[in-house]
Amino acid sequence: MSKMKKIIGLMLVFAMVIGFESTVVHASEVALCYVNSSNCTVTLKFSSNTANCSLYVKGKSGTSSISGTLKLYDVTASKTVKTWTISKTGSLYTGSKSKAVTAGHKYRLSFSGKVYDKNNVAESVSAKVTKKN
């Protein structure tokens, strides 16, 4: 009889899982949950024909270093405009870069990097934003 109860229990669980309605989640509603870092944000602003690219990465207590690549990509022309290598000892990186761009083009600023804890274990972090100049 115990085996029968297990089978019925599994069938009920299966029925409950199948019976749930699916839900659409938009990208703006999803937040990444990091272990080593508490924030990774890129900001893209334009001043005439100059792109102002900002990066903010905050590691949690015990973070030893932050590294990665900040990339400005011209979506309209399908080409990379500029790539910057980021490397910082400590738990906070904040900085900005600028690059000449073309008016009327759409650009994507992205960061892909690693946040290292005190044991030198890396956690991948990323952020991106797309805007038209």
N, C-alpha and C positions, 0 to 999 in steps of 0.2 A: 504494500500500500504506500510505503514511503516513496518508492520510485514513481508511482502514479502521481503523487502530490508534487514531486519535482517537475514532472512533465507538464502538469496542468499549470504550475507556477511559471514555467518558461513560456508556455503558450500565452498566458496572460500578459507577461512582459512583452513578448513579441507583438501581440495585438495592440498593446498600448503604444509601442514605438511606431508601428505601421499606421496607427490611427491618428497620430499627431499631424496637424496641418503644417505644411512648410511655410517658412516666413522669409520674405525677401529682406536682406539687410543691405543698405547702401554703404559705400565706402566711407562716407563722411560720418557714419554712425559707429564705425569700428575703430577701437583704439588698441594699439599694440601694448602688450604687457611685458616689460623687461625685468630681468632679475638684477643686473648690474647697473643699469642706467635708469634715470627717472624722466629724462626728456631728450628728444632729438627733433629739432625744428629747423627748417630752412625758410628763408624769406627772400622774395624776389621783387624788387622795385625798379622802376625806370625813371631816369631823369634825362629827357631828350633822347640822345642816342647812346646812353650809358646804362648798362645793367648793374644794379647794386645787389650783390649776392651775399646774404648773411647766413651764418650757421651757428646754432647753439646746441651743444651736447653737454648734458649734465649727468655725471656718473653718481651712483649712490655711494654712501660711505664705504671706504675701502678700495675705491677705484684707483688703479695705479697709472693708467694711461689711456689715451684716446687716439685713434688713428683712422685714416680712410681717405676717400676721394670725393671731392666736391666737383660736380660737372655741370657746365652750362651748355645746353643743347638747343640748337635752332631747329624747331619742329618744322617750320615753313620750308627751310632749305635742306632739311634732313642731314644736318652735319653738326659735329661737336665744335663749339666755339672756343671753349677753354676748359682745361682740367687742372685743378689744384690739388696737391697732396697735403693732407692735414696730419700733423703729428704733435701731440702735446702730452707731457708728463703731468699727472694730477687728475682731478676729477671733473674739471670744467674746461670746455673749449668754447670760446665765443670769439667770433671774428667776422670780418667782411672783406670781400674782394669786389673789384669792379672790372668791367670789360666793355669795350665799344660794341654796339649792336646796331642792327638795321631797324628803322622805324617800320611799323606795320607787320613785323614778323611775330610769330608766337614762339616763346622760349620755355624750356623746362630746366629747372634747377633741381639737381638731385644729389643726395649724399648717401654713400654706402661706406660703412666703416665698422670698426670694432671698439668695444669698451672692455678693457682688461681689469679684472679684479686683482686683489692683493696676491693671489696665487698664480697670476698670469694666465688665468682662464679667460678666453675671449667670448664676448657675446656680440652677435651681429646687430647693428642698428641701421636704420635707413629712414629717409624722408624725401619727399619731392613735392614740387609745386610747378604748375604750368600757368603762364600768363602771356597776354599779348602786349607788345610795346605800342 
